[in-house]
Amino acid sequence: MLPSLRLFIPPLRLTAAAMWNVVQNGCVHDYGMVEEFVSTITELVPELLNADQKAQLLLGLRARVLFLMLDLF
């Protein structure tokens, strides 16, 4: 493994853990961050999710945010 990549992995793990915590706790207000994280990671590592999986995950996050917004009205 490249030394510079080794320095990058711990912050990535920390960020992934934080995003997982947002989802586990149901912090819908922060789902935009999760969506951005998923988009960024799947751009960097395209084989992580196939197109259908990525679309389903992102649409699911957006749907939850939309339902939250509808509940506020």
N, C-alpha and C positions, 0 to 999 in steps of 0.2 A: 504494500500500500504506500502511496506517495506520502511523504511527511506532511505536506501541506494539507492533504485530504484528511489525515489523522487529526489535525487541529480543528477541522470543520465538523467532524462527526459528533463530538460531545454537544455543541450548541444545537445541532440538528436533533439529537435525541431529546434534549431538554425542551425544544420547541414542540416536537411531536408529542411529548408527554403533556405539555401544557394544553395543546389542542385536544388531546384525548380527555383531559380533565374537563375542559369546556363541554365536550359532548356528553360525558358521563354525568355531569352535574346538570345538564339540560339548560345551560346558560345561552338561551337562544339569542340574546342580544349580541353575543360574541361569535355567532355562527359565520358572520362575514369574514372574520379572521380565519376561521377554519376553512372556509371556501377558498380564500386567497392562498392559504398554505397548501391545500390539496392541488390547486391549479399550478402553483409554482413547482412543487415537488414532481408532479406528473409531467411537467415540461422538461425538468432536468433529468428525470428517469422515466421515459415514456413507457417502458415495459412493466412498470409497477402496476398499472391498471390498464385494461383494454378500454377502448372508446366507450363501450356500453356501460361498463362499471363506473367510469369517471362521470359520464353523463347522469347516471342514476344517482350517484352520491351527491353531485352538485345540485341536481334538481330537488333531491330530498332535503338538503340544507336550505335551499331557497324556499321550499314549500313550508318548512317549519317557521321561517322568518315571516312569511306572508300570513300564516295562521296566527302568529303572535300579533302582527299588526292589525288583523281583522278583529281580534279579541279586544284590542284597545279601544275600538270604536263602538 
